[in-house]
Amino acid sequence: MLFRVLGPLEVTHVDGRAAEVPAGVPRRVLSALLVRPNTWVGVDSLAEAVWPDRDVASPADALWECVHRLRRLTPLYDGTSARIDSMRGKHRLNVGEGELDSIVFGQLVDDGRAVLRTDPDVAARCFRAAAGLWRGTPFTQLNTYQSRFEAARLARLRWEALDELVDALEALGDVADAVMLLQSLLVEEPARERSWLRLVEVLTRADRPVEAEAAFRKAVRAAGTAMSPA
């Protein structure tokens, strides 16, 4: 993959070299374009992402200069064309198949869901591959409605994929792996009700009543802690 947004922004060339995109405005412009890949993004939307305080005299000119610089820094599209297209008042960053991790992530989740009932082994591999792309919260350098919405959508999809990975593991009879995964999720989000419920369900169906009861008691305590005043 050439563009990675599932965590801190990373860009690489086809030969594996890192593309050195400077911090500040260039990275914010690139990130704002990657929120909506293959889509024309208006100058006003980009300016809101890059200069939320509107403290630049001529955002259109500044963006044009930044985009021109980014064309030289980012990998070519299809090996021949500039990565970013521009028209009056708008810009578009083009990504191809397998080049942007957030798109690959969504495709892997879809592939896993398509075979979850018929081939849980393949489904588990898809969900694991999707989860493996996650490095942290996307688009943290931006603070727009669009970036927050996309970051929340991707985070929600990650949790759904992990829940479905538990389903796939249970269908394969890999109770130990399912339990370990749920325990790791609860370390990350100790008050997440769905993870506690799934842990109790998996342990109960695996005929491990003592552990299921212990998990249930921990779930009650976690819920009480989450509702307690700070």
N, C-alpha and C positions, 0 to 999 in steps of 0.2 A: 504493500500500500504506500502511496505517495503522500497522502494527507491523513493525519491522525488528530481527531478532535475529541476522542473519548478519554479526556484527561488533558494535560497541558498540550498546547498546539505543537505538532511536529510535522515537518515537511522534509521529504527526501527526494533526490533525483532518481532516475531510473537505475543508475549504476550504484545506488546505495549511499551516495554522499549526502550529508545533511545539507539542506538549503538554509543558509544563514539569513533568516528573516529578522530584522532588527526589532527590538522591543518597542513598545509605544504605539504610535500611529500605524506603522506598517502591519504589525501583528493584529491590531484591532480591525483594520480594514480587511485583511485576509480572513480573519475569523468571521466577520460579519457577512462576507461573501459565502463562506462555507456553511453558514447557518441555512442558506438557501441555495445550494449548488445547482448549476445548470438553469438558473432563473435570473432574469434581469432584476437588479436591485436599484431602486432610484437613489439619486444623490441625497435627497432629504433623509431617507432611511439610513443610509451609510453615515451621514453626518451626525444623526442622532446617536448612532452606536459609537462613533469615534470621538465626538466632542459633545457629550451630553449637556454640558453647560453652555454650548453655543459660543465658545470663546475664540472663534476663528473668523476672520473678516470675510474670506471668500472660500467657503467649504468646497464648492465645485472645482475651483482651480487647485486647491490643496489636494483634493482627492485625485484629480487627474494626474498630478505629479507623482503621488504615492502609487497609483495603479501602474503608471509607466515604469516606476522602479520595481514594482512587484513582478512585472512581466519578465524582467531580466533575472530576478532571483528565483522564480518558481520553475519547476520542470515544464518542458514543452508539452503541449497537448497533441496526442497522436505522433509525438516525435518531431513534428514540423511546425506547429502553430503556437502562437503565444497562448498562454493558459487563460488569460483574461481578455474578454471582448469588451469593447466600449462603444457606446452610442451617446448622442447628446442627452445628458441628464441621467444616464444609467450605465451600470457595469454588470458583467456576468462572468463568473468563474466556472469553467467547464471541467467536469470530471468524468472519466470513463469507467467502465466496469472494473470493479476491484481496486479502484484508486482511493476511495474515501472510506475510512473505517466505519463511520456511522451508517452508511448505506449497506456495507457488507454485513454489519451487525444485524440490521433489520432483516436482511435476506436470510441469514442463518436462522434467526428466530422463526421466520415464516416457514423455512424448510423443515425445521424440527417439528413445528406444529402440524405440518401436513402429513407427517408419518408417525406421530406420537402413538396413535392407537394401533397402527399396523406393524410398525418396526421401531420399537422403543430404543433399540441399540443405536440405530442411525440417528434417531431423535436426540438421544443423550449426547452423541458426538457433536451434533449441530449446536445444541444448547451450551455445551462446554466450550466449543470454539467461539461462540458469541460472547460468553462471559469472559473468555481469555483476552478479548480485545479491550475490555474495560480497564482504564488506568486511573480514573478519577472523574470528578464532575466536569462535564463539557462546558466550554464557553464562559469560564469564570471571569475572563477579562472584559466581558461585555455586560451591560445592564439595560437591555431593552426588552420590551414585551416579547418580541420574536425570539430572542436568544433565551430568555427565561422559559418560554413555552417549549422550545425545542429541547432544552436541557432537561426539563421536567418530563417530557415525553420519553426521552431516551432512558432516563433513570427509572421511570415506571416500567418500560419495556424490559429493562435489565432484571428487575425484580420478578416480573412475570416469567421471564425465561428461566430464572433460577427455580421458581416454584414448579415450572413444568419439567425442569431437570430432575427434581425430586420425584415427580410422577413417573418419569421414564425409568429412573433407578429402581423405584419400587416395583414397577412392572417387570423389570429384569430380575427381581429378587435380590438386588444389591442393597439390602437393608442397612448394612454397616456404612456404606458410602452415603446413603440417603440421610442417615442420622448425623454423620460427620458434616455433611453439607449444611443441614439445618442448624447444627450447633455453631458452625462458622457464621451463618447468617445472623444468628442471635447475638454473637459477639459484636457484629457490626451494628445491628439494630436491636438492642435488648428488649424493647417494648413492642416489637412488631407482633401483633396478635396472630396474623396468619401463620407465621413461622412456628409459634408455640403450638397452635392447633394442629398443624401438619406433623410436628414432632410427636405430639401425643397420639395422633392417629396412626402414624407409622409404627411406633412402638407397640401400640395396642394390637394392630393387625399382625405384628411379628411375634405375638404371644410373649411380650416382655412387660407384664403388668406392673411390676415393681418400678421399673424405669419410667413407664408411662405415668404412674401416679406421682413420682418425683418430679417429672417434667410439668405435670399439671400444677403442682404446688408452686413450682418456680414461676410458672406463667401467672398465677394469681398474685404472687408477690411483685412480679414485674409490672403487672397492670396497676397494682396499688401504688407503686413507686411513681409510675408515669402520671398518675392522677393527683399525686400529692403536691401541695404548693411548694414552690422553690424556697 
